[in-house]
Amino acid sequence: MTRRAALDEITRLTTVNYSSGPAADHSDPSKDVWVFGQVLEGTELGTVEVYIKLRLTQPAGAGRAARGFVWSFHAAERPLRYPFRGGGRGGGRGGG
């Protein structure tokens, strides 16, 4: 998957893609991360559930907007839970 294709998938995330968070980042517990999932079809690996971890940081200085970072983007190692899908597991592309 290209960087552009990954970014396109991230910009399509909605609440139905939400899996967990905010939770302390294991690499820096003072920062929070959020986990989302997306099922991608037609990839070189076939249909794949992708694990997406995002982190926000607040830059120093009043009035500066928070910045988002993609902390992880890879095939899920195990099925994700999606609480805004009635607690269901993967399936579907999400949407809003």
N, C-alpha and C positions, 0 to 999 in steps of 0.2 A: 504494500500500500504506500502510495506517495504521501509526502508531508501535507500536500494540498488536500488530498482525499481524506486524510485523518482530521485535518482542520474542518473540513466540510461536515464530517460526522459530528464533531464536537459542537459546532454551531447549530446542529439540529436537535441537540439534547433538550428534553423537556422534563417535567416532573415525573412522567411515567418511566423515564430512564433512571431516576434516582434510586440508589441502592442503600447508601448509608452516609452518615456524617451529619454535622461536623464531628470529627474525632481527631484526637491528637496525632500528629504525624510522628511515626516512629523515629524518623531521622532528626526531628526537631520538635519535641513535645510542646513548645510554646506556640506552634503554628497548627492550624486546623486544616484538615483535608476532607473532601467529599468524594464519594465513589458513585459512579454511574456505570450503566451497561448499555450496550447496543448490539443487536444481532445484525450482522452483515451477511448478505447473501451474495453469491457469485464471486467470492474472493478466490485467490489462487489456492486456498485451503478449503474451499467449499463454503458452507454456512458456518459462521463462527460467532460466538458471543464474545464481545470485546469488553475488557475491564478498563475503565477510564477513571483515573484519580486526578482530581483538580485541587489546587491550593490557591488561596487568595493571600496577598500581602498588602499591607497598608504602608505606602511610602511615607517617609518623614515629611512633615510640612502640612499645615492646615489647608484643607480644601483640595488636597490631591486625591485623585480617584484610586481605589484599590486596583491592583493588577492581578490578573489570573494567570496561573501557570499550569501546564499539563505536566503532572508528576509521573504518571504512568499511562501507557496506551498499549495494550497487548492482549492476546487471546486470554480469556479467563481460564484460570487454573481449575476452577470448580464453578458450578452454576451460581449465579448471583440471585439475591432476593430483591424483589421490587415492591416495597410496601404500598406504593400508590397504584399498584395493579391488584389491590386486594390481597397483598402478601404473596402473590404468585411469583413463580420463577420465570426465567427468560422466555423468549418467544416474541416475535413481531419486531418491527423497527421502531417502536415508540410512536412518536408523533404528538401532536398537541391538540 
